[in-house]
Each structure stands twice: as C-alpha cells, then as structure tokens.
Amino acid sequence: MEAFLVSTGIVALAEVGDKTQLLAFILAAKFRKPVPIILGVLVSTIANHALAGAVGAWVIAQIGPEALRWVLGISFIAMAGWTLIPDKFDEKDMKLARFGVFVTTVIAFFMAEMGDKTQVATIALVARYHDFYSVVMGTTLGMMVANVPAILLGDRIAGRMPVRLVHTIAALIFAVLGVATLMGAGKALGV
C-alpha cells in the first residue's frame, strides 16, 4: 500500500505545471471534449508507465542491492532538482490533431511522457519498492489526479495553482526518499 500511496502522491505533485499537464490544458481548450481527452490520458499513461515499470523491474534484476541503493538514492535526489525546473510545452505535440481527439491525446501524451520526470520517477519507484503493479497503478492515478482537473477546468484553474509551491513540495519528497534510501531505509526491501 505504501508503494501505491507514495507513487500517487509524488506523481500528482510532480505533474503540476509539467509539460503533459500543459498539454492537457491545450487539448481541453482546443477540442472542448473532456471525456475522450481523459480516456486518452488514461490509456497513454497506463502504457507509458507500464513500460517504465518494466524498465524499473529490469534494473532490479541487473544491479545488486548495494549498488541499487546508491543509484536510487542519487536518482531521487536528482529528481528533486529536476522537479524544480519548469517545463515548457512544445507546439509540435499538437500537430497530431488530424487523428481525432482520443488518438491525438494518446499519441501526444505518450510522446510527451517519454523521458519525462514522471516516467523516470516510475522507473525509480518500481526499483525502490519492487512492486510493479502498485507503483504503476499509483503513478497512473497521480497523473489522473493532476490532469483531470486541468482538462475539466482548463484556464479557470491554470492561473490560480501555486505551481512553484507544489513543485517545491514534490522536490522535498524526492529528496527525503533519496536521503532515506542512501541511509539504508528500505534494506528490508532489498534496496
């Protein structure tokens, strides 16, 4: 349960102001069809985070527990710094509109998530908790928690969200996880 809750919370916080959340705002404003956009975000997130979770499981099998502890600790601390860097949306992600709302959303979100903070966090969290399903379900829920309001409320909430504060909280959580991992928290998990 801890893996699910931590994964949900970290990704929900890290996603605020992220390029995929900016993409959600843009898709909502452009198409004004929230249901296919929400379903597209869900499908692309499940696919993307399942792929990331598989990479995390592969990492567990390749690296010994002591090396894994150091890699994960440093990775979480790096994620803390990366979370503080604001994302920018690239307009090329919207050139897919000819495929319809749902397919455009699936493709654009999947591509925007490749190598993104939340995908890297999913890899690290699966490696940290050794729990593919709980982490992927949690990171997917975290994406939905952050993006569904963006899709439904769009511009009305964009200017009111304290993005810097939310990113700072997410960065602190990543930093705490990193330091705790380096100090040996999780040895019972083989990390």
Backbone torsions as a table, in degrees:
resi	resn	phi	psi	omega
1	MET	NA	-34.7	179.3
2	GLU	-61.2	-42.9	179.9
3	ALA	-60.0	-42.6	179.9
4	PHE	-64.5	-48.9	-176.3
5	LEU	-67.4	-44.2	178.9
6	VAL	-63.7	-43.6	179.9
7	SER	-62.2	-43.6	178.9
8	THR	-61.5	-50.1	-176.8
9	GLY	-63.7	-46.4	-177.9
10	ILE	-62.7	-46.9	-177.1
11	VAL	-69.9	-38.7	177.8
12	ALA	-59.7	-42.5	178.9
13	LEU	-71.8	-43.5	-177.8
14	ALA	-66.5	-26.9	-176.8
15	GLU	-75.8	-21.9	-179.3
16	VAL	-64.2	120.5	-179.3
17	GLY	81.9	-0.1	179.7
18	ASP	-71.5	161.1	-177.7
19	LYS	-62.3	-31.1	178.5
20	THR	-73.2	-29.7	174.2
21	GLN	-71.0	-37.3	174.4
22	LEU	-62.3	-39.1	176.0
23	LEU	-62.0	-40.2	177.7
24	ALA	-60.7	-44.5	177.4
25	PHE	-58.3	-45.8	-176.7
26	ILE	-67.3	-44.0	178.1
27	LEU	-61.3	-42.3	179.8
28	ALA	-63.2	-42.1	179.9
29	ALA	-69.6	-38.1	-176.5
30	LYS	-73.6	-46.8	-171.8
31	PHE	-98.4	-28.3	-178.9
32	ARG	52.6	39.8	176.8
33	LYS	-133.3	85.3	-171.9
34	PRO	-64.5	-35.9	-174.6
35	VAL	-63.5	-51.1	178.5
36	PRO	-66.0	-28.0	177.4
37	ILE	-69.4	-46.6	179.3
38	ILE	-61.0	-45.2	178.8
39	LEU	-64.1	-37.9	176.8
40	GLY	-64.3	-40.9	176.9
41	VAL	-63.1	-44.0	-179.4
42	LEU	-61.6	-49.7	-178.5
43	VAL	-62.2	-47.2	-178.2
44	SER	-66.9	-36.2	179.6
45	THR	-68.2	-43.9	177.9
46	ILE	-58.8	-47.1	-179.2
47	ALA	-63.2	-47.4	-176.7
48	ASN	-66.1	-45.0	-176.8
49	HIS	-76.0	-27.2	173.0
50	ALA	-66.0	-41.5	175.5
51	LEU	-61.0	-46.2	179.0
52	ALA	-63.3	-40.2	178.0
53	GLY	-63.2	-37.7	177.4
54	ALA	-63.8	-39.6	176.4
55	VAL	-63.4	-42.5	177.7
56	GLY	-60.6	-41.5	178.1
57	ALA	-66.0	-37.5	177.4
58	TRP	-64.2	-41.2	179.3
59	VAL	-59.6	-42.1	179.1
60	ILE	-57.2	-41.9	-177.3
61	ALA	-72.7	-22.4	-174.3
62	GLN	-94.1	-26.0	-172.0
63	ILE	-115.4	136.2	177.2
64	GLY	-67.0	161.0	-174.9
65	PRO	-56.8	-40.8	-178.0
66	GLU	-69.2	-44.9	177.6
67	ALA	-65.1	-39.9	179.0
68	LEU	-60.8	-40.6	178.8
69	ARG	-58.5	-44.4	-179.5
70	TRP	-69.6	-43.4	178.8
71	VAL	-60.6	-46.9	-179.2
72	LEU	-66.9	-43.8	179.3
73	GLY	-58.5	-47.1	179.3
74	ILE	-67.7	-38.2	178.7
75	SER	-61.8	-43.7	179.3
76	PHE	-64.6	-39.4	178.4
77	ILE	-66.6	-39.9	175.9
78	ALA	-63.4	-39.7	177.7
79	MET	-62.1	-34.8	177.7
80	ALA	-59.9	-46.5	178.2
81	GLY	-66.2	-42.3	-178.7
82	TRP	-63.6	-34.8	179.9
83	THR	-62.6	-28.1	-178.9
84	LEU	-80.6	-8.2	179.3
85	ILE	-91.2	118.5	-178.1
86	PRO	-67.5	143.7	177.2
87	ASP	-88.8	156.0	173.6
88	LYS	-123.1	143.3	179.3
89	PHE	-86.1	135.5	178.5
90	ASP	-98.7	122.6	-175.9
91	GLU	-60.3	-21.6	-179.7
92	LYS	-63.7	-21.2	178.0
93	ASP	-65.7	-18.1	-178.3
94	MET	-96.4	0.8	-179.0
95	LYS	-74.6	2.2	-178.5
96	LEU	-91.5	0.6	-170.3
97	ALA	-55.8	-19.8	-178.8
98	ARG	-67.8	-13.5	-179.1
99	PHE	-87.4	-1.7	-176.8
100	GLY	95.0	166.9	-172.4
101	VAL	-63.3	-53.8	-175.4
102	PHE	-62.4	-52.9	-177.2
103	VAL	-64.9	-40.5	177.2
104	THR	-58.8	-44.5	-179.9
105	THR	-63.6	-46.9	-179.4
106	VAL	-58.3	-50.7	-176.9
107	ILE	-66.4	-47.7	-177.5
108	ALA	-62.9	-44.2	-180.0
109	PHE	-66.9	-43.0	-180.0
110	PHE	-59.9	-47.1	-179.7
111	MET	-65.8	-41.1	-179.1
112	ALA	-66.8	-28.9	-179.1
113	GLU	-79.4	-18.6	-178.0
114	MET	-61.4	118.5	179.8
115	GLY	74.4	8.9	-179.1
116	ASP	-78.6	165.0	-179.6
117	LYS	-52.2	-46.1	-174.9
118	THR	-70.9	-29.7	175.6
119	GLN	-70.9	-44.5	177.8
120	VAL	-63.3	-39.5	177.2
121	ALA	-62.0	-38.9	178.5
122	THR	-62.2	-43.9	176.8
123	ILE	-57.4	-50.9	-177.6
124	ALA	-64.9	-38.7	-178.7
125	LEU	-69.3	-38.0	175.6
126	VAL	-64.2	-42.6	178.1
127	ALA	-64.9	-36.3	-178.7
128	ARG	-71.0	-46.0	-173.3
129	TYR	-98.1	-10.4	-179.0
130	HIS	54.2	38.5	-175.6
131	ASP	-141.0	82.2	-175.8
132	PHE	-52.8	-54.0	-172.9
133	TYR	-66.2	-44.9	-179.2
134	SER	-64.0	-40.6	-179.6
135	VAL	-68.9	-47.4	-178.8
136	VAL	-63.7	-41.2	176.4
137	MET	-63.8	-41.5	-179.7
138	GLY	-67.1	-44.7	-179.5
139	THR	-68.2	-34.4	176.6
140	THR	-65.7	-45.0	177.3
141	LEU	-61.7	-41.1	178.0
142	GLY	-60.0	-40.8	176.4
143	MET	-62.2	-42.2	-178.2
144	MET	-69.3	-39.4	178.3
145	VAL	-59.4	-39.6	-178.8
146	ALA	-80.5	-35.1	-171.5
147	ASN	-93.5	-30.5	-179.4
148	VAL	-61.2	-46.2	176.0
149	PRO	-60.7	-35.8	178.0
150	ALA	-62.8	-38.5	-179.7
151	ILE	-72.3	-43.5	-176.0
152	LEU	-75.8	-36.4	-173.7
153	LEU	-107.0	-17.1	174.6
154	GLY	45.9	-125.9	-174.1
155	ASP	-62.3	-23.7	-177.9
156	ARG	-64.5	-30.1	-179.8
157	ILE	-105.1	-14.8	-174.5
158	ALA	-55.9	-45.1	-176.7
159	GLY	-80.8	-12.7	-176.0
160	ARG	-97.2	-10.5	-175.7
161	MET	-82.0	126.2	179.2
162	PRO	-78.3	74.8	-172.1
163	VAL	-56.2	-44.3	-178.3
164	ARG	-61.4	-43.2	178.6
165	LEU	-64.0	-44.7	-179.8
166	VAL	-62.9	-42.8	178.1
167	HIS	-64.6	-37.7	178.3
168	THR	-63.8	-42.7	178.0
169	ILE	-62.8	-45.2	178.3
170	ALA	-61.0	-42.6	179.3
171	ALA	-62.3	-40.8	177.8
172	LEU	-63.1	-40.4	178.3
173	ILE	-63.9	-45.3	176.8
174	PHE	-59.9	-42.8	-179.6
175	ALA	-63.5	-43.5	177.9
176	VAL	-61.9	-44.6	177.1
177	LEU	-59.9	-42.2	-179.8
178	GLY	-63.4	-49.2	-179.9
179	VAL	-64.5	-43.6	179.5
180	ALA	-61.3	-40.9	179.2
181	THR	-65.8	-43.0	177.9
182	LEU	-64.0	-31.8	-179.4
183	MET	-82.4	-3.2	174.7
184	GLY	105.5	1.1	176.2
185	ALA	-65.3	125.7	-178.5
186	GLY	107.8	4.1	178.2
187	LYS	-59.8	-29.7	177.3
188	ALA	-66.7	-23.2	178.5
189	LEU	-88.8	-2.3	-177.8
190	GLY	86.7	15.1	179.7
191	VAL	-102.5	NA	NA
